[in-house]
Amino acid sequence: MKHGKKYNAAAGLLEVGKFYDVDEAMDLSVKTGTAKFDETVEIHVRLGVDSRHADQQVRGAVVLPNGTGKTVRTLVIAKGDAAKAAEAAGSDFVGAEDAIERIQKENWLDFDVIITTPDMMGMVGRLGKILGPKGLMPTPKAGTVTPDVAKAVNDAKAGKIEYRLDKANIIHCPIGKVSFGADKLKENFETLMDAIVKAKPAATKGQYVKSCVVATTMGPGIKLNVARFA
């Protein structure tokens, strides 16, 4: 694959085959994020588990201390007092059957997070084929199926992210923007990694954290030394 001058210049800052500690990696991620827009910084964590087994799933959610740098649009599907609480908390959209119907008929997906109350999950479950592939299906584990919709809205707006394994046993998550600077990126990284380590399944054998790479939207991957997380 042929890369542009900026990518090659950024890649030139890295030592071939070197695994960096967190401080160096975050500093390099800022230096390699040279695009004209504020690039997102993501981490890609390969785990020593098998996601095909239910007892080796790794999934959860965590609020990043410095947020993600992204404006999060929330949809709350609820009725009565819960709907009023969602509106008071500043949810971008609040609805019930009308919102479900709009998603079904119009394929309306102009939101980033769906939050719902447990009593509405029977209806929301019908949207699985639409929301599932987009990673938008609310779940109790992610805190998006809850009676306290106001807290869920506030958490989502504050920078709550969901982490989960893909089919290759890798977790892909944003930890902020290049403009955050190395210190804030490091704080977010440590918070996310702590959550992933705590979510280690009991059935896991051998090394848990196999590898971790941090990269900006347009930049090269920076390999981290994962010895302390393994």
Backbone bond lengths (Angstrom), bond angles and torsions (degrees), N, CA, C in turn:
res aa  C-N    CA-C-N  psi(-1)  N-CA   C-N-CA  omega(-1)  CA-C   N-CA-C  phi
1 M - - - 1.468 - - 1.524 110.26 -
2 K 1.314 116.28 130.11 1.465 120.72 -178.33 1.523 110.12 -88.40
3 H 1.325 115.91 132.51 1.462 120.87 -179.79 1.528 110.43 -111.46
4 G 1.345 114.52 159.46 1.465 120.75 179.82 1.516 112.05 -79.88
5 K 1.343 115.20 176.56 1.466 121.15 -177.54 1.521 112.37 -61.99
6 K 1.342 116.61 -41.00 1.473 120.03 -177.75 1.526 111.22 -64.95
7 Y 1.328 115.72 -41.95 1.462 119.55 179.48 1.528 109.90 -64.23
8 N 1.318 115.73 -45.71 1.468 119.80 -178.85 1.527 111.52 -63.51
9 A 1.336 115.80 -36.98 1.463 119.69 177.94 1.529 110.31 -66.27
10 A 1.344 115.67 -40.74 1.467 120.31 178.51 1.524 110.47 -65.91
11 A 1.327 116.17 -43.24 1.465 120.63 179.51 1.518 110.93 -62.27
12 G 1.337 116.26 -29.52 1.459 120.85 179.56 1.519 113.52 -67.27
13 L 1.338 116.49 -15.28 1.469 120.64 178.01 1.530 111.78 -79.79
14 L 1.329 115.76 -13.63 1.463 120.22 -176.55 1.521 111.38 -98.78
15 E 1.330 115.46 145.52 1.461 120.81 174.83 1.523 108.93 -88.74
16 V 1.302 117.03 128.15 1.465 121.58 -179.35 1.525 110.66 -60.37
17 G 1.337 115.29 128.56 1.464 119.76 176.94 1.510 115.43 80.58
18 K 1.326 118.59 -0.23 1.463 120.05 -177.93 1.526 111.21 -87.12
19 F 1.343 115.31 141.62 1.456 122.01 174.01 1.529 107.13 -107.82
20 Y 1.326 115.88 121.26 1.462 121.14 -171.85 1.522 112.01 -94.20
21 D 1.354 115.29 150.80 1.459 117.44 171.49 1.525 108.08 -76.86
22 V 1.329 117.15 170.81 1.474 121.49 -171.74 1.525 111.86 -61.44
23 D 1.329 117.08 -43.78 1.471 120.07 -178.06 1.529 111.33 -59.55
24 E 1.329 115.36 -48.38 1.474 119.90 179.93 1.523 111.17 -63.84
25 A 1.330 116.42 -41.56 1.457 120.83 -177.08 1.528 111.68 -63.96
26 M 1.326 116.74 -42.23 1.471 119.84 179.97 1.530 110.68 -68.86
27 D 1.320 115.54 -37.43 1.464 119.66 177.40 1.532 110.25 -63.65
28 L 1.320 116.00 -42.45 1.469 120.55 179.62 1.528 111.99 -68.82
29 S 1.321 116.88 -34.34 1.464 119.34 179.43 1.523 110.88 -63.99
30 V 1.321 115.82 -35.10 1.474 119.68 176.20 1.534 110.34 -69.25
31 K 1.327 116.17 -42.97 1.469 120.62 -178.79 1.529 112.62 -67.99
32 T 1.342 117.05 -30.09 1.468 119.51 -177.66 1.534 112.54 -88.88
33 G 1.325 117.00 -8.50 1.469 120.34 178.40 1.518 110.89 -87.04
34 T 1.316 116.08 78.62 1.474 120.44 -171.57 1.529 114.36 -107.40
35 A 1.327 118.29 12.35 1.469 120.54 179.90 1.531 110.08 -68.24
36 K 1.326 116.34 166.70 1.464 121.04 -178.12 1.530 112.70 -73.46
37 F 1.350 116.16 -14.93 1.467 119.67 176.83 1.530 108.95 -107.75
38 D 1.331 116.21 166.89 1.463 121.20 -178.97 1.530 108.61 -78.49
39 E 1.320 115.64 99.83 1.463 120.36 -173.70 1.537 112.23 -69.04
40 T 1.316 115.21 146.96 1.462 121.53 173.21 1.532 108.40 -81.30
41 V 1.325 115.57 141.64 1.462 121.23 175.08 1.527 107.39 -103.68
42 E 1.317 116.73 125.26 1.464 121.77 -177.93 1.517 110.97 -121.14
43 I 1.344 115.57 151.92 1.459 118.90 170.51 1.525 108.58 -116.26
44 H 1.315 114.49 149.00 1.459 122.36 -179.76 1.528 106.30 -127.87
45 V 1.324 116.12 110.92 1.464 121.94 -173.00 1.529 110.02 -112.85
46 R 1.321 115.88 117.46 1.478 120.19 176.75 1.531 108.85 -92.88
47 L 1.341 115.07 126.57 1.458 119.96 -177.15 1.526 112.04 -108.32
48 G 1.313 115.74 151.28 1.461 121.66 179.08 1.518 111.55 -87.06
49 V 1.329 115.91 55.46 1.469 122.23 178.05 1.523 108.08 -129.38
50 D 1.324 116.10 173.13 1.460 121.10 177.01 1.522 107.86 -122.31
51 S 1.331 116.17 104.18 1.468 121.09 -174.21 1.527 113.53 -65.72
52 R 1.348 116.70 -8.63 1.473 119.35 177.82 1.525 111.39 -72.96
53 H 1.340 115.85 -17.88 1.465 120.58 -179.88 1.528 110.12 -99.68
54 A 1.324 115.76 131.12 1.465 120.91 -176.83 1.527 112.42 -59.89
55 D 1.331 116.86 -32.53 1.470 119.46 -177.84 1.529 113.11 -84.02
56 Q 1.342 116.32 5.45 1.466 119.63 176.62 1.535 111.87 -122.03
57 Q 1.318 116.01 18.59 1.456 119.80 176.69 1.531 110.01 -72.91
58 V 1.314 116.41 143.26 1.468 121.18 174.50 1.522 106.80 -126.16
59 R 1.316 115.22 112.89 1.463 119.49 -177.53 1.516 109.62 -154.86
60 G 1.293 116.59 141.02 1.456 120.75 177.94 1.513 110.50 -178.62
61 A 1.321 115.57 -166.49 1.462 120.56 179.92 1.523 108.91 -146.00
62 V 1.306 115.37 151.92 1.464 120.19 -178.82 1.533 108.59 -150.39
63 V 1.331 115.61 145.25 1.468 120.61 176.59 1.530 108.27 -91.32
64 L 1.325 116.72 118.26 1.463 121.05 178.52 1.529 109.44 -73.57
65 P 1.322 119.11 132.19 1.469 121.85 -175.10 1.521 113.99 -58.41
66 N 1.335 116.70 -29.31 1.468 119.95 -178.99 1.529 112.64 -110.90
67 G 1.333 115.81 14.76 1.462 119.29 179.68 1.522 111.84 70.02
68 T 1.332 115.53 -172.73 1.466 120.52 -179.50 1.523 112.82 -108.27
69 G 1.334 116.05 -10.56 1.468 119.13 -175.92 1.511 112.54 83.61
70 K 1.328 115.40 2.74 1.462 120.54 -178.05 1.518 109.34 -110.20
71 T 1.338 116.61 140.55 1.456 121.01 173.55 1.523 108.29 -79.87
72 V 1.320 115.93 118.47 1.465 121.49 -175.07 1.525 110.64 -97.92
73 R 1.328 115.40 125.32 1.476 121.14 178.20 1.524 108.73 -97.47
74 T 1.330 116.29 124.58 1.460 120.68 -176.84 1.531 111.65 -108.95
75 L 1.315 114.34 143.25 1.470 122.18 170.26 1.520 106.85 -118.76
76 V 1.310 116.59 124.41 1.460 121.09 175.41 1.518 108.82 -109.63
77 I 1.314 115.73 124.73 1.462 121.42 175.83 1.519 107.02 -104.19
78 A 1.325 115.03 107.46 1.465 120.82 -175.16 1.523 109.40 -162.54
79 K 1.334 114.83 169.54 1.460 121.04 178.75 1.526 110.48 -129.72
80 G 1.312 116.10 165.28 1.463 122.04 172.59 1.507 114.49 58.79
81 D 1.345 115.61 -134.05 1.464 121.25 -176.01 1.526 111.92 -62.23
82 A 1.333 116.57 -34.72 1.468 119.77 179.96 1.528 110.44 -64.77
83 A 1.328 116.80 -39.75 1.468 120.63 178.32 1.531 110.38 -64.75
84 K 1.329 115.62 -40.93 1.479 119.86 178.47 1.531 110.61 -64.56
85 A 1.333 116.13 -39.78 1.471 120.53 179.12 1.524 110.83 -64.70
86 A 1.337 116.26 -37.50 1.465 120.76 179.01 1.531 110.70 -65.52
87 E 1.325 115.64 -41.58 1.469 119.83 177.96 1.525 110.55 -64.15
88 A 1.334 116.01 -42.96 1.467 120.51 179.78 1.525 111.85 -64.36
89 A 1.335 116.24 -31.06 1.470 120.82 -179.55 1.532 111.80 -79.11
90 G 1.328 116.83 -8.93 1.465 119.74 176.64 1.504 115.41 93.55
91 S 1.348 117.27 23.65 1.462 118.82 176.83 1.524 109.98 -62.07
92 D 1.315 116.51 140.01 1.466 120.92 -177.66 1.522 111.86 -66.21
93 F 1.332 115.59 -36.98 1.464 120.72 179.90 1.521 108.82 -136.79
94 V 1.327 116.12 140.25 1.464 121.84 175.22 1.523 107.42 -136.54
95 G 1.325 116.07 131.82 1.455 118.69 179.29 1.512 110.27 -164.61
96 A 1.326 115.39 -175.86 1.466 121.29 177.92 1.529 107.65 -136.51
97 E 1.340 116.97 -115.61 1.465 119.75 179.11 1.521 112.40 -57.94
98 D 1.338 115.65 -34.60 1.470 119.80 -178.73 1.530 111.15 -63.29
99 A 1.347 116.86 -40.75 1.465 120.64 -179.83 1.530 110.36 -69.39
100 I 1.333 116.06 -40.31 1.469 120.74 178.79 1.527 110.40 -62.25
101 E 1.327 115.59 -43.80 1.469 120.81 179.73 1.531 111.23 -64.14
102 R 1.323 115.96 -38.96 1.471 119.93 -179.91 1.530 111.07 -64.54
103 I 1.339 115.95 -40.04 1.465 119.87 177.84 1.525 110.16 -65.06
104 Q 1.339 116.09 -43.12 1.471 121.04 -178.54 1.526 112.78 -66.14
105 K 1.326 115.65 -46.45 1.469 119.83 -172.16 1.523 114.03 -87.78
106 E 1.332 115.98 -33.72 1.465 119.49 -175.09 1.530 112.58 -107.69
107 N 1.350 116.11 -2.95 1.465 120.62 -174.81 1.533 110.47 54.66
108 W 1.328 114.58 40.09 1.473 122.09 -177.86 1.534 109.57 -73.62
109 L 1.323 116.10 120.66 1.463 121.02 -177.58 1.533 111.14 -139.46
110 D 1.331 116.90 37.18 1.469 120.85 -177.41 1.527 112.29 -84.32
111 F 1.316 115.94 49.47 1.462 121.59 179.47 1.524 107.90 -150.52
112 D 1.327 115.39 163.25 1.468 120.47 -177.45 1.524 113.02 -106.73
113 V 1.332 115.68 -27.15 1.468 121.15 -177.68 1.522 109.46 -139.02
114 I 1.336 116.82 135.37 1.465 121.26 171.97 1.519 108.61 -109.20
115 I 1.328 114.78 131.83 1.457 122.28 177.55 1.530 107.06 -121.99
116 T 1.320 116.33 138.39 1.464 118.74 178.79 1.518 110.71 -145.41
117 T 1.320 115.43 162.96 1.461 121.43 176.74 1.530 108.70 -89.41
118 P 1.335 117.34 154.39 1.469 119.99 -177.87 1.527 113.74 -55.20
119 D 1.344 117.52 -35.75 1.462 120.39 -177.35 1.531 113.21 -69.03
120 M 1.328 117.03 -15.97 1.472 120.90 -179.21 1.532 112.54 -97.23
121 M 1.339 117.15 -5.54 1.468 119.61 -174.28 1.527 113.32 -64.72
122 G 1.331 116.70 -27.79 1.461 119.69 177.13 1.519 111.58 -58.81
123 M 1.335 115.40 -40.00 1.461 120.72 179.23 1.526 111.44 -80.52
124 V 1.333 115.90 -41.49 1.465 120.17 -179.18 1.534 110.45 -64.14
125 G 1.334 116.14 -31.74 1.464 120.64 179.75 1.518 113.22 -57.24
126 R 1.322 117.00 -26.20 1.469 121.13 179.33 1.531 112.00 -67.19
127 L 1.331 115.44 -15.58 1.469 119.78 -178.17 1.526 112.16 -90.58
128 G 1.333 116.44 6.44 1.463 120.92 -174.48 1.514 114.59 -52.15
129 K 1.339 117.16 -42.35 1.471 120.45 -177.18 1.525 112.06 -67.81
130 I 1.326 116.14 -26.60 1.472 120.41 179.38 1.527 110.71 -87.29
131 L 1.339 115.73 -47.71 1.465 120.44 -174.05 1.525 113.59 -81.60
132 G 1.331 116.66 -34.22 1.471 120.98 -176.65 1.514 113.91 -54.46
133 P 1.339 118.46 -55.23 1.470 120.56 -179.24 1.532 113.63 -61.09
134 K 1.335 116.65 -22.84 1.472 121.05 -179.76 1.527 112.01 -90.24
135 G 1.340 116.12 -3.24 1.460 119.42 -177.66 1.518 113.25 70.94
136 L 1.330 117.24 24.78 1.465 121.55 -174.93 1.528 113.78 -105.31
137 M 1.322 117.91 -3.57 1.462 120.27 -176.25 1.520 110.58 -66.94
138 P 1.337 117.89 124.31 1.462 119.53 179.67 1.524 111.65 -68.55
139 T 1.340 116.42 145.60 1.461 121.60 179.54 1.534 109.66 -142.02
140 P 1.334 116.97 148.82 1.476 119.33 176.79 1.526 111.53 -60.77
141 K 1.355 117.35 -36.72 1.467 121.22 -176.86 1.531 111.80 -62.78
142 A 1.330 115.39 -33.04 1.472 119.64 179.63 1.524 111.60 -87.62
143 G 1.344 116.29 -1.97 1.464 119.99 179.75 1.515 113.49 77.37
144 T 1.333 116.98 15.18 1.471 120.14 -178.59 1.529 112.46 -101.90
145 V 1.327 116.95 -1.15 1.472 121.44 166.07 1.517 105.17 -115.73
146 T 1.324 116.32 105.35 1.466 120.20 -170.35 1.533 111.20 -158.88
147 P 1.339 117.72 148.35 1.459 119.61 174.04 1.533 111.32 -71.57
148 D 1.354 116.07 -25.25 1.477 120.93 -178.01 1.534 109.78 -93.99
149 V 1.317 115.43 74.79 1.469 119.34 -175.78 1.528 111.63 -68.69
150 A 1.326 117.15 -28.70 1.471 119.84 -179.74 1.529 110.55 -62.75
151 K 1.341 116.37 -45.39 1.474 120.22 178.06 1.519 110.27 -62.31
152 A 1.332 116.70 -41.63 1.465 120.54 -179.41 1.527 111.46 -63.01
153 V 1.321 116.57 -38.85 1.473 120.51 177.18 1.528 109.81 -64.93
154 N 1.340 116.07 -47.03 1.469 119.96 -179.55 1.527 111.81 -61.43
155 D 1.342 116.58 -40.70 1.469 120.88 179.03 1.529 110.47 -63.86
156 A 1.331 116.17 -44.61 1.473 120.71 -179.37 1.526 110.70 -61.37
157 K 1.308 115.84 -42.26 1.467 120.35 -179.47 1.532 111.65 -69.79
158 A 1.353 115.66 -28.67 1.474 120.34 -177.25 1.523 112.51 -80.52
159 G 1.340 117.14 -10.77 1.467 118.71 178.35 1.507 114.07 116.30
160 K 1.325 116.77 29.85 1.461 119.80 176.49 1.519 109.50 -75.04
161 I 1.323 115.98 131.11 1.455 119.75 178.27 1.524 109.71 -124.17
162 E 1.311 115.21 152.32 1.452 120.78 177.06 1.528 108.33 -102.40
163 Y 1.313 115.98 138.25 1.466 120.09 175.44 1.522 108.60 -119.90
164 R 1.329 116.23 139.84 1.464 120.10 176.29 1.520 109.56 -160.99
165 L 1.312 114.85 155.73 1.458 121.23 -179.06 1.519 111.75 -71.30
166 D 1.344 115.95 144.25 1.454 119.29 167.38 1.533 107.88 -94.30
167 K 1.307 117.58 -174.95 1.472 120.82 -176.24 1.524 113.07 -65.56
168 A 1.329 116.33 -20.46 1.467 120.64 179.26 1.528 112.03 -93.03
169 N 1.353 116.25 10.56 1.475 122.41 179.79 1.530 112.38 65.82
170 I 1.334 115.22 34.75 1.466 121.49 178.75 1.533 109.12 -118.74
171 I 1.322 116.14 139.09 1.468 122.31 173.64 1.525 107.69 -102.93
172 H 1.326 116.52 127.20 1.469 122.52 177.54 1.531 107.67 -113.43
173 C 1.324 117.75 122.44 1.470 120.26 -178.63 1.527 111.99 -145.74
174 P 1.343 116.38 142.51 1.467 118.99 172.45 1.525 109.82 -78.83
175 I 1.319 116.84 145.88 1.475 119.73 175.32 1.530 111.29 -122.61
176 G 1.335 116.82 11.92 1.458 119.42 176.84 1.515 113.00 137.30
177 K 1.318 114.91 -162.14 1.463 122.52 -179.48 1.530 110.03 -117.91
178 V 1.319 116.13 156.83 1.467 121.19 178.01 1.529 110.78 -54.43
179 S 1.344 116.25 -37.15 1.478 120.99 -177.39 1.525 113.00 -65.62
180 F 1.331 117.97 -13.79 1.466 120.70 178.84 1.523 111.46 -64.10
181 G 1.343 115.92 -31.87 1.455 119.90 -173.65 1.524 110.62 87.33
182 A 1.329 116.12 162.18 1.459 121.98 -173.08 1.524 113.85 -62.78
183 D 1.327 118.28 -38.35 1.473 121.00 -175.44 1.530 112.08 -65.60
184 K 1.331 116.80 -45.71 1.469 120.12 -179.43 1.525 110.96 -69.90
185 L 1.327 116.36 -36.55 1.461 119.91 176.43 1.523 110.24 -62.89
186 K 1.331 116.09 -40.16 1.459 120.35 179.49 1.533 110.60 -63.84
187 E 1.327 116.80 -42.90 1.470 120.87 178.03 1.528 110.75 -58.03
188 N 1.328 115.34 -47.30 1.464 119.72 179.77 1.529 111.18 -63.98
189 F 1.324 115.94 -42.02 1.471 121.34 179.20 1.524 110.84 -59.36
190 E 1.325 116.10 -48.89 1.467 120.77 -177.67 1.531 110.75 -62.38
191 T 1.323 117.00 -39.84 1.468 121.37 179.95 1.522 110.56 -63.86
192 L 1.318 116.14 -45.20 1.463 120.43 -179.86 1.528 111.24 -66.53
193 M 1.321 117.38 -45.68 1.464 120.56 -178.77 1.529 111.54 -64.46
194 D 1.334 116.56 -37.18 1.469 119.56 176.74 1.527 110.12 -59.92
195 A 1.334 116.15 -42.08 1.472 120.77 -179.64 1.529 110.57 -65.29
196 I 1.334 116.23 -41.66 1.466 120.31 -179.48 1.524 110.59 -65.74
197 V 1.329 116.74 -41.45 1.472 120.78 179.43 1.531 110.75 -65.08
198 K 1.337 116.48 -41.23 1.469 120.29 179.35 1.531 111.57 -66.95
199 A 1.326 116.42 -23.89 1.471 120.94 -179.17 1.527 112.37 -85.90
200 K 1.322 116.88 8.97 1.473 120.79 -178.79 1.524 111.02 -57.52
201 P 1.329 117.73 122.55 1.466 120.20 179.96 1.528 111.58 -67.22
202 A 1.325 115.81 144.96 1.469 120.66 180.00 1.525 111.57 -62.66
203 A 1.337 115.73 -26.13 1.471 119.98 -176.53 1.529 113.20 -80.48
204 T 1.334 116.61 -4.02 1.468 120.09 -178.08 1.524 111.69 -67.21
205 K 1.317 115.77 134.04 1.464 121.15 176.61 1.525 109.17 -120.49
206 G 1.325 116.60 143.96 1.460 120.03 178.89 1.516 112.20 77.63
207 Q 1.315 116.20 -159.15 1.465 122.48 -176.30 1.519 110.54 -68.46
208 Y 1.330 116.36 127.47 1.473 121.56 -176.84 1.527 111.42 -81.31
209 V 1.337 117.22 -58.17 1.466 121.03 178.52 1.525 108.01 -91.65
210 K 1.308 116.51 106.46 1.463 122.24 -176.22 1.526 112.05 -79.68
211 S 1.335 116.37 -43.74 1.471 119.86 -179.22 1.518 109.46 -160.23
212 C 1.310 115.81 160.87 1.467 121.44 177.13 1.527 108.72 -147.98
213 V 1.313 115.07 130.56 1.462 121.49 178.76 1.522 108.40 -125.68
214 V 1.326 117.10 136.26 1.462 121.59 174.66 1.523 107.81 -113.08
215 A 1.324 116.29 140.37 1.467 119.53 -178.76 1.518 110.36 -154.83
216 T 1.312 115.87 148.77 1.466 120.42 172.06 1.527 108.48 -85.27
217 T 1.319 115.89 171.11 1.464 121.31 -176.97 1.520 112.46 -51.47
218 M 1.321 116.38 -44.35 1.468 121.35 -174.57 1.526 113.03 -111.74
219 G 1.320 116.64 2.05 1.464 119.11 -172.40 1.515 114.11 -99.96
220 P 1.323 116.42 174.79 1.470 122.15 -179.79 1.526 111.26 -76.93
221 G 1.330 116.71 159.94 1.454 121.34 177.90 1.516 111.68 -77.74
222 I 1.323 116.32 135.63 1.462 122.31 179.46 1.531 107.38 -110.83
223 K 1.328 117.13 117.15 1.465 121.35 -176.58 1.522 110.61 -80.31
224 L 1.330 115.25 134.11 1.460 120.20 179.59 1.522 111.43 -103.51
225 N 1.328 114.79 150.42 1.463 121.11 172.03 1.541 107.11 -78.22
226 V 1.321 116.37 115.61 1.472 120.36 -173.88 1.534 113.12 -103.35
227 A 1.339 117.09 12.04 1.468 121.07 -174.93 1.537 112.34 -52.09
228 R 1.329 117.05 -41.42 1.478 118.42 -175.16 1.528 112.52 -75.75
229 F 1.335 117.59 -15.78 1.462 120.00 179.16 1.527 111.93 -95.46
230 A 1.331 116.67 -21.98 1.468 121.41 -172.70 1.522 111.88 -61.52
